[in-house]
Amino acid sequence: MSMLNAIKLRPFLPRAMATGFLLLWALITMMVWINWRVESTLIEEKVRNDADAALQSKAMEIEGALKRTYHTIRTISLLPGVRVSPQINRTSADQDVVALGRMSSTDFETVQQLYNHIAASVSVSEVYIVHDGFRPELGQVPFAMFDQVIVDRINRAAALNNVKNGSADSPEQDESEEYLDYVRQLAYFRTSNPVMPVDGLEGILPVNSGLLRTCDNSQYTSVRHGDVRNTFGFSMSVPIFDLFSRRFKGLVTAVLRSNVLEAILIGLPEVPLTDAERAAMLANKPSSAQAHPTNFVLQDTRSSIRIHDRRNLTLANGNPDAGLIAHQSTVTLELAGEHSWVMSNYVSVATLDRALAPGREAAIGQVAVLSVILGLFWWSLRTMLRRQHRATQKIRVLADELDTSAQNLARARTEFQATLDAIPDLLFELGLTGKIYDCNSRSADPLIPSGMPFVGKTVSEAMPPALATVFLAALMEANAHGSSTGRQCELILAQGNRWFELSLSPKTKSQGDEARFVALVRDITERRAAEDQIQSLAFYDALTRLPNRRLLMDRLKHALASGSRRVNKRGLLFVDLDNFKSVNEALGHDAGDLLLQQVAKRLTACIREGDTVAHLGGDEFVVMLEELSEDVAGAAMQTESVGEKILSSLSKPYQFSGYTHNGSASIGATLFGDSQESFEEPLKRADYAMCQAKAAGRNTLRFFYG
C-alpha cells in the first residue's frame, strides 16, 4: 500500500521541491534586502554627518576670518592717534597725512602694522580711514589709505606679466561704488551713533556694504590677465569718535574681497593671479589646487552677498536645483554686525549615489550568486532523481523480462548512439601516437568532410596541420598530467574561418593495455565572435568606432607606466567641437551623429600609426601622440603641429543630409610622460587648456606648459 502511495505521489514531488526552493530563495533574498536597507541607512547617515562636520569646520574658519577683520578695524578706531586726527579728508591721493602733520609717523606706523597683520592672515585688501563730510564727487579721497601689501602684489603681478604703467593693459581703477557706499555708511553712523556710548564700541555693531565693485585690483591685474568677477567684494566698517568730545567723526573700513572668501571655501591660501603663481600653487599644494569643486555656500541673508565655488556648476548663483540635492546642512555664523551670515553645505544626489553604489552592487551580487547556487543545486537534485527513476525502471524491466535482455541491450546501445549523435561536439578515441581508433560526430560537422574515413589513420594524416599539432601537444599534456583542456585552434575551411576548442583525458585501462584517450572537439566560433563583440562594446564607441574613455584611460596608464623606461615625450590633445549643440537643435540628433562620425574620420586621418584618437562622449575627443621628441621644445612643436593640422581639417565644410555645415574646434594641448603623475592629470591639463582656447574665441589651440 505504501509503495502504491509513493507511485501516486511521485508526479507531485518535483513541484513540491520547486516550491520549496522558491520559498528558500525568497527568504534569503528578503534577508539580503533587509541587510542592504540597514547598511544604506548607515551610509546615508555617515554622508550627512560628514557634510555637517565639514560645514562646522569651514564655518569656524570663515567666522574666524570675519571676526579677526572686525576686531582689527575696531582696534584701529580706538587708537588715540586716530581719534585725535583732524576731521578732514584729503583732496588728492598724493597728499601725505604724516608730512602734513595730520597724524604722527608713530601712529601711522601702528595702523600700518595692524593692516599688514590682517592682510597677511585674512587677505584683507585695504583698510581706509574716512572722516565725516567725505565728498568724493569733489575729488576727495579718504583721510588715510593702507594698501601697501596689495600694491606690492600688483607690482609683482605686473612684472611677471610684462605690464608697464600707463599701458593699455594696466590695472583698471574704479572707486566710485566703494566711495559712494562710504558716504552712505557715514550718514548711517552720524544718525544712529552721534556720540560714543559709555561702554565704548561694545554696543555698536559694524556696518557691511552690499556686494559691490571695489578699487582693489590685486585679483584683477589687467584687462588681458584678469577676470571681472574678481573685482567684487564688500566692506566692513566701525565708527570713529573724537577722543575729547566723544562725538562721531568718521569710520574705519576694511575691504574684503569675495574671491578671498571663495579661496577659503575651496581651501586655497589665495586665488592665483599669474601663470607663475598658479604653477607654484600646483607644485606646493597640488591636491588643493586641483580639488573637486566644493559644495559650500556663504551668504548674507540681508544683502546680495552670496559666495560659493564658481567651478561648481550645480550651485549656479549659489542656489542649487532642489531636485539635485539629497541633503543640506546650514549653520548661522556668530558675528557682530547688522547682517545675518549663514553657511550651507550641500550633498548632491550623485554624491550620495556614489557612496551607496558599492553596497548596492554587493547586495545584487549576493542575490545573483544565491540564485545561481540554488539553481545549480535544484538542477543537480532534479537530474539525480530522474537518473534514479530511470535506473529503477531498468532494474524492474530486467527483473521482469529476463528473456528480452538482448533486445534491451540493443535498445540501450541505440539510445546511447542517439545521445552521442545529439552531442554537437566531435568525439575521438586516440592512442598515444595519435592513431584514431573511433570517431563520432554530427553528419554536418564542417571538420569532417562527407565520406572521409578517420578510423585507422593518425591525426597528422587525417587532420589539417594546425589542428594535428594541437592534438599531439594535448596528447603529451594529458599523458603527463592526466588531462588537457582549453587548447584552441583557428582553421580556414570552405565554410569560412572556424574556431575549435580541444579537451582530452585518458580512458581507464587495465595493466599492460595501450594508453587510450578520449578527445572532444567543440566548435566555439560563435562564442569567440560573442567575446570579440563584448570586447568591442567595452572598449570602443558604438557611434564613431573610436576607442572610448575606458580604453583611453587604459592606454594612458600604460603610457605613464612605461614612461620610466623610455625617454620619448608624449602629447595629449583635448578636442571640443564649437557650437555642436546648435547642429543638434537645428538639424536633429541624427545630423549630430553624422557630424561626429565625419569628425572621427578626419581626426584619424591627421595622426600617425601608433597614435590614439578616442571619443569621450558628446562632442569631446582626445588625441594621444606617441614617440615624440626627447626634447620638450621639440615635442611641444610636434604636438602643436598636429593640433594645427586638426584645426585645419575640422574647419573644412561638412556635407550631410543635404546640408553644408561649417564647423570648428577648440583644442587644449599638453605634454606628459616624464614624471610620476596619475593618468587623470594630463587629461585635466589638456581640458584646462581647451577651456582657455574656448575663452580665447574658439577655433584655436592653447598649450598647457605645466
ROVEX-55570 format. One record per residue (C-alpha): x, z, y. Coordinates in pm, whole numbers, plus 50000, padded with zeros to 5 digits. Layout:
BEGIN
XZY ...
This chain:
BEGIN
500005000050000 502825008650238 504564975150168 501334956950243 501024975050574 504634966650658 503944929950590 500874931050815 502774948251097 505854925851083 504454898551321 503924925351592 507414940551562 509214915251793 506594920052064 506864957752042 510664955752062 510484931852360 508084955452539 510434984652476 513414965652611 511474955452924 510434991352989 514035003052944 515254975753184 512604985653441 513515022553415 517265017253463 516644991853741 514475017353923 517245043353889 519785018954035 517405010954320 516805047854400 520545054454396 521085024954631 518425037454872 520105071754885 523525055754935 522235032055206 520685061455391 524025079555387 525845048155507 523375042855792 523755079555892 527575076255890 527425044856105 525165062556355 527365093756355 530495072756410 528805054956700 527705088156852 531205102956815 532835072256970 530365073957259 531085110757323 534835104457324 534595074357558 532115092257786 534575121157826 537305096157917 535135078658180 533825111858308 537395124558345 538445093758544 535495096858784 535955134358822 539685130658895 538825104859161 536235127659318 538495158359322 541365138259473 539385124659769 537785158859823 541295174359836 542335148260093 539255155360307 540165192460319 543795187360427 544355202860774 546285172160889 543245150260809 540725173960967 542665177161298 543435139861334 541805123661640 538405108161567 539365072261635 539815041861413 542485015461450 541874982961634 544364964361414 545854968461068 549314965761229 548894999161412 550865028161260 548995061361289 552245080861244 554065061161513 551045065461746 551145103161689 547655104861538 548965120161213 552265136661128 554565119660881 554315150560655 550515148860643 550615111260589 553125115260306 550925142060144 547935118460139 550195090360014 551345111959721 547765121159632 546845084159642 549855074759426 548855100759168 545235089359135 546245052459144 548625058458854 546215078858641 542875061958711 543985028658868 542035036159187 542595005859407 542595020759757 541925052659949 540665049560310 540155075060587 537335061860809 536265080861123 532725081361255 531985054061508 533595027161290 532844992461439 534094965361202 532184938861398 534604945861687 537614940861463 538224977761392 539884988361066 539885022960901 541935050961057 544295051060756 544595028360451 546555037960139 547055008359905 550825005259858 550625006559476 548214977459481 550294958459737 553354961959514 551424948659219 550084918959420 553624910659527 554874912059167 551984890159052 552614865559335 556304863559244 555514857358877 553004830258970 555304814959235 552704821559506 554064820559863 552454839060152 550184816460351 549934790160078 546634775859961 546964797459652 547404830659836 545104860359761 541714859859927 540844888960159 537194898360215 536504932960360 533084925460511 530834940160238 533094970360196 533284978260570 529534974160619 528914999560342 531275024460513 529085021460826 526045029660605 527795059460447 528915073060787 525325071360910 524155089660597 526665118360634 526075120161012 522345126060948 522425147060630 525545168160700 526265170161074 528025203961031 530225216360748 528325241460528 529585276860496 530625270960137 532685240160232 532165208260033 530775225959726 527205219059831 527825183359949 527615155759692 529715124359717 528145091059807 528665059859596 528155024359710 526364998459505 528294971059326 529944950259599 532914927759665 535944947759777 539054937059961 541414948359683 542974917659523 545104934159258 542964918258988 542384885759178 545814874559291 544974838859381 542394811559370 544184794559085 545034825058875 542064847458950 538554854558825 535934861859089 534234887358862 537294909558905 536764913159282 533744936059250 533724973859250 532235003859424 533385032159650 533075069959616 533115089059947 533155125360072 532755136860436 535475149860670 534655178960902 536695188261209 538985218161143 537875237161456 534335225761542 533415220261174 531335190261282 531215157961082 533905133361193 534405107760917 534835102060545 537465097660273 536625069960028 538215057059709 537645021559585 537215019459208 537134985059050 534524976958786 537124959658570 539244991458575 536325009758412 535874979758183 539524983158076 538885019857991 535825009757785 537924984357593 540835008257550 543404989257758 545755005758010 544804979158267 543434943958291 546424919958276 546884896758577 549524871658476 550714854258164 553784876758168 551644908558181 549384895457910 552364887457686 553804922157748 550494938357659 550254918157338 553804928657249 553294965757326 549704971057211 548584940757011 545804959756835 544194970057167 544724936857341 543184917257056 540494942056950 536944931356885 534554934157182 533214969257235 529534978757249 529805004157534 527675000457849 528275022158158 525575021458423 524335039558730 520555041658691 520015043259070 522125013159168 523094978859043 526314991358882 526374980958513 529754977658340 530454965157986 532974944957787 532354909657920 533714895057593 530674909057411 528114880857427 525454903057268 525484925257578 524504898457830 524434915958169 524774948557976 521204945557844 521184936257471 518344919757284 516414947757115 515964926356806 519754925356752 520314963156784 520004987456492 520985019356675 521545030657034 523325062457146 523035073757508 524705102357695 524455113358059 527755119458239 528055152758415 529275141758757 528725151859114 527025125259324 523775110059434 523705085959141 522925091758775 525645078258543 524795071958177 526715056057891 525315038457586 526825026557261 525035000457051 525294993556678 524234957856608 522134947756311 525044926056193 527464955856204 525094977756004 524514949655755 528294945855703 528514983155628 525664981055378 526784948555212 529324963354960 526854989154826 524014963954812 526184938854625 527314966054386 523684975354310 522774938954250 525824935554025 524804966353826 521314952253768 522784918653669 525254934153422 522484956053282 520244925753238 522974906453056 523824935752826 520194942352735 519574905252687 522554901852454 521544933052263 517974920352227 519174886352113 521594901851859 518934925351721 516364897451702 518854874751525 519784902451281 516124908851197 515494871951148 518504868750920 517434899450725 513974885050690 515334851750563 517654869550317 514754890050183 512704858550132 515574841549947 516034871449717 512324871849641 512364834549570 515454837649343 513874866749155 510514849049110 511774813849046 514974815648845 514074783148676 514234764549009 517714777849113 519254743149105 516584729649340 517014759149576 520784753749579 520324717149664 517844726549933 520304751750077 523034725450085 520694701450261 519784727850519 523434736550573 524294700050628 521414696950871 522784727051056 526214710751072 524644678451189 522814697251462 526074711751597 527144689651892 530824695851817 533224677251588 534464697651283 537654691051084 539324707350785 543084702550812 546274710550629 549364724750797 550914689850810 547894676050996 546244659350697 542434656950728 540504669750423 536974669350563 535154658350880 531674664551017 530314650051341 527264636251513 526624599851440 527084590651807 530274610751873 532484589852108 535654603451947 534864587751607 534024550451618 531384539551367 532784532451022 536274546751086 537394568550788 539224600850878 539454618850545 542824614650377 544674605050694 546814626150923 545764633551279 548644611651405 547224582051210 543544587251287 543504600051646 544784589351988 548364601352050 547354626052323 544754643352103 547054642351798 549764660651996 547264687752094 546124691151728 549664695651594 550534721351862 547324740651785 548144739951410 551544755651476 549994782151702 547204790751456 549674793251169 551914816651371 549284837851550 546114834751342 544124812551582 544364787751868 541654783752134 541134767152468 543514737552442 542114708252644 542834671152650 541554641652855 541064608352674 540334573852813 537594559552588 535304529552606 532584551952747 534944563953023 537224593753068 536194623052847 537484658852824 537724677152490 538504713452402 540074723452068 539644756651884 541374761851548 541514790451293 542804793450932 540484793850629 540644822150378 542824812050085 543964826049755 547584834049690 549564802449625 546954778749774 547874754750053 547034766850402 543864751350538 542494752550892 539064746351048 539184728151381 536304725051627 536484697651892 533954701452175 533124675652442 533434695352771 533214665553008 530014678053175 531404713353205 534584700653370 532504679453609 530434710053698 533594730753755 535014703353978 531764702154172 531794740054216 535404738054335 534424711254587 531424731154716 533554762454753 536434747054949 535094715755121 532494710055389 529444691955248 528894670955564 532404658755652 534134663755311 536924681255501 538404714655395 536154743055511 537104776155672 537824792455334 540324765755228 541884765555577 542404803355561 543974799355215 546384772855342 547224793655649 548024823555425 550174801655205 551974786955507 552694821355652 553784834955311 556324806555275 557464809955640 560334833455547 561744807955301 561514777855530 562734772255883 560324744755986 557784752556255 554084746356209 551454737556463 547764746056493 545214726456700 541724740556766 539414711056849 535994717257007 533724687857095 532494686857455 528734685757517 527924683257147 524734702757199 523364675157422 523614649957134 521514672256906 518954678457180 518704642057290 519014623456957 518314649656693 520464667456438 520784636156221 522644619056504 524754650256550 525704649156180 526694612256209 528844620856511 530604648956321 531324625256030 532884599556264 534944626856435 536194638256092 537374602756011 539154599256346 540884632756309 542054623755958 543464590956090 545524609656354 547564631356115 550254626355856 550014631155482 550564667855410 548804679855728 545324695255717 542084687955905 539384714455850 535774717255970 534964753456065 531314745856132 529224731956418 531464711556649 534694730656574 537654715256386 541154728256318 544274707056255 547304723556085 550574704456120 553354709355863 557084701455867 557614702056243 560974705256417 563004737156367 563404738556745 560484754956927 560524729557211 560654700756966 557854714856754 555744720457067 556294684357178 555304671556833 552164693256832 551224682557184 551804645857090 549334648656800 546884666557032 547074638557290 546584613057013 543454631756901 542144633657261 542574596057296 540884588756963 537904612057022 537264598357372 536544563157239 532854553457216 530834562656905 528204539656756 525354554356553 521584549756523 521694520456765 523154543057033 526544544057204 527904578657276 530914585757496 532384618857391 535434640157446 537014672157317 538864703057437 541934712857236 543894745257214 547364743957056 549894769456933 552904772756702 553324796656411 555444802356104 558444822456222 557064858056243 555334883556026 551814878556160 548394877955996 546744844755924 543994851456185 546444854356476 547464817256506 543784807656492 542924832756768 545714819256988 544574783256938 540954793657004 542024811357325 543964780557439 540904758857363 538794781257589 541374776057862 541044738357810 537254742057847 537704761858166 540114735158298 537384708758295 537294698057926 538734666357771 542164682257790 544714702457592 546124736857663 549094752657481 549424789657395 553094799657413 552594834457272 
